[in-house]
């Protein structure tokens, strides 16, 4: 069972995770503006990243309402999350300034989707709560799909060169 102190820490980390999803959406939105030819692709991905942030916010509500249904799993390093946040903010600025090439952006997006933060949402708590598990599964499936889509875009760009 989660204690009051660990519940606060968990919710703080989950809020940061939702913020990371929104920053990823912002990075992809900047990419949609930078590369008109890929606009539709990026905007579809933006919508899914925003949905992930909303899912995490719903997960926070579930944990807060029923903490007895959850056990802490692998802890998240808040410093690592802050480092990811800083990196995303820097990349958003670099895209807006035209300092990242189109191909590099697809590589960067693929790496983001494959990163630890994206893959380990299901590891921070253990629960049998079905709604919580469904939200995690949706994020995980979308993330896997995003990574594959980025790889397809990278392959298409290389084939076109």
C-alpha positions in Angstrom: 0.0 0.0 0.0 1.1 3.6 -0.7 1.7 5.8 2.3 0.6 9.5 2.3 4.2 10.7 1.8 4.9 8.2 -1.1 1.5 9.1 -2.6 2.5 12.8 -2.8 5.9 11.9 -4.3 4.2 9.5 -6.8 1.7 12.1 -7.8 4.5 14.7 -8.2 6.3 12.4 -10.5 3.2 11.6 -12.5 2.5 15.3 -12.9 6.0 15.7 -14.3 5.4 12.8 -16.7 2.2 14.5 -18.0 4.3 17.7 -18.4 6.9 15.7 -20.4 4.1 14.4 -22.7 2.9 17.9 -23.3 6.5 19.0 -24.1 6.8 16.2 -26.6 3.5 17.4 -28.2 4.9 20.9 -28.3 8.1 19.6 -30.0 6.0 17.8 -32.6 3.8 20.9 -33.1 7.0 22.9 -33.8 8.0 20.2 -36.3 4.6 20.5 -38.0 5.2 24.2 -38.4 8.8 23.7 -39.5 8.1 21.1 -42.2 4.9 21.7 -44.0 5.3 18.5 -46.0 5.1 16.5 -42.8 2.5 18.7 -41.1 -0.3 16.1 -41.0 2.0 13.4 -39.7 3.2 15.6 -36.9 -0.2 17.0 -35.9 -1.6 13.5 -35.6 1.2 12.6 -33.3 0.7 15.8 -31.3 -2.9 14.8 -30.7 -1.8 11.4 -29.4 0.8 12.9 -27.1 -1.8 15.3 -25.6 -4.0 12.2 -25.1 -1.2 10.6 -23.2 -0.9 13.6 -20.9 -4.7 13.4 -20.3 -4.4 9.7 -19.6 -1.7 10.3 -17.0 -3.8 13.0 -15.4 -6.7 10.5 -15.2 -4.2 7.9 -13.7 -3.3 10.5 -11.1 -7.0 10.8 -10.2 -7.4 7.1 -9.9 -4.3 6.7 -7.7 -5.4 9.6 -5.5 -8.9 8.2 -5.1 -7.9 4.6 -4.4 -4.3 4.5 -3.1 -5.0 1.2 -1.4 -5.2 -0.5 -4.8 -1.6 0.5 -5.7 1.9 -0.5 -4.6 5.0 1.5 -5.5 7.0 -0.2 -8.2 10.3 1.0 -9.6 10.9 4.6 -8.5 11.4 7.4 -11.0 14.4 9.6 -10.7 13.1 13.2 -10.6 16.5 14.5 -11.7 16.3 12.4 -14.8 12.8 13.7 -15.6 14.1 17.3 -15.2 17.0 16.5 -17.5 14.6 15.1 -20.1 12.4 18.2 -19.7 15.4 20.6 -20.2 16.4 18.6 -23.3 12.9 18.8 -24.8 12.7 22.5 -24.2 16.1 23.0 -25.9 15.0 20.9 -28.9 11.8 22.9 -29.2 13.8 26.1 -29.5 16.3 24.4 -31.9 13.4 23.3 -34.2 11.9 26.8 -34.1 15.2 28.4 -35.0 15.8 25.9 -37.9 18.8 24.3 -36.2 17.6 20.7 -36.6 17.3 19.1 -40.0 14.1 17.2 -41.0 15.9 13.9 -40.9 17.5 14.6 -37.5 14.1 15.5 -36.2 12.7 12.1 -37.2 15.7 10.4 -35.5 15.2 12.5 -32.4 11.5 11.7 -32.3 12.3 8.0 -32.7 14.7 8.2 -29.8 12.2 10.0 -27.6 9.6 7.4 -28.3 12.1 4.6 -27.4 13.4 6.3 -24.3 13.1 5.1 -20.8 10.5 7.7 -19.8 8.1 6.5 -22.5 8.6 2.8 -21.8 8.3 2.6 -18.0 5.0 4.1 -17.1 3.7 0.7 -16.2 6.6 0.1 -13.8 6.2 3.0 -11.3 3.2 1.3 -9.6 1.7 -2.1 -9.4 -2.0 -2.5 -9.5 -4.8 -4.6 -10.7 -7.0 -1.5 -11.3 -8.5 -2.2 -14.8 -9.0 1.5 -15.8 -5.4 2.4 -14.8 -4.0 -0.6 -16.7 -6.1 0.3 -19.8 -4.7 3.8 -19.7 -1.1 2.5 -19.4 -1.7 0.0 -22.3 -3.1 2.7 -24.5 0.0 4.9 -23.9 2.3 1.9 -24.5 0.6 0.9 -27.7 0.6 4.4 -29.1 4.3 4.9 -28.2 5.3 1.7 -30.0 3.3 2.8 -33.0 4.9 6.3 -32.9 8.4 4.7 -32.9 7.5 2.5 -35.9 6.1 5.5 -37.7 9.3 7.5 -37.1 11.4 4.6 -38.4 9.3 4.5 -41.5 9.7 8.2 -42.1 13.5 7.9 -41.6 13.6 5.0 -44.1 11.5 6.9 -46.6 13.8 10.0 -46.3 16.9 7.8 -46.8 15.3 6.1 -49.8 14.5 9.5 -51.3 18.1 10.7 -51.0 
